[in-house]
Amino acid sequence: MAKRLIFLVEDNPGDVRLIEESMRVKSVDYRITHYETADAAVTAILRCGVNGAEVPDLILLDYNVPRGDARDILSAAAKNPALASIPKLVVSSSVAPRDRDQSLAMGADCFLNKPLSLDSFLSEVGGKIVELLERHGVSPA
């Protein structure tokens, strides 16, 4: 079976490694397309499904990234019909209810606050990735 394609928008290399480890811990067979800025992610999001461009199995993004934020990326995803059924997970250090509410209103399936402990991060983020993939009919392995 093909590896799950994860579209990851995260500017912190440490968090990228933690996300990768969380998927390994939960036995997700994955490959990542990684973007560090909102504008690069928006450009890629708008291309998904166009002229054979790959469509990810999951979009995972940090709320605050350089040159924009999750709202910009979720807005672009909402404009691309190829991404209508793709799960979208926002993982952020933001605890502002407004950020969570806006993300969910703009199409995110889930908004997770970045857990503070390593074990919690690996378990919660990895578990939510598996849950969203399975909920959308995609086997994580």
Secondary structure, 3 states (H helix, E strand, C coil): CCCEEEEEECCCHHHHHHHHHHHHHCCCCEEEEEECCHHHHHHHHHHCCHHHCCCCCEEEECCEECCEEHHHHHHHHHHCHHHCCCCEEEEECCCCHHHHHHHHHCCCCEEEECCCCHHHHHHHHHHHHHHHHHHCCCCCC
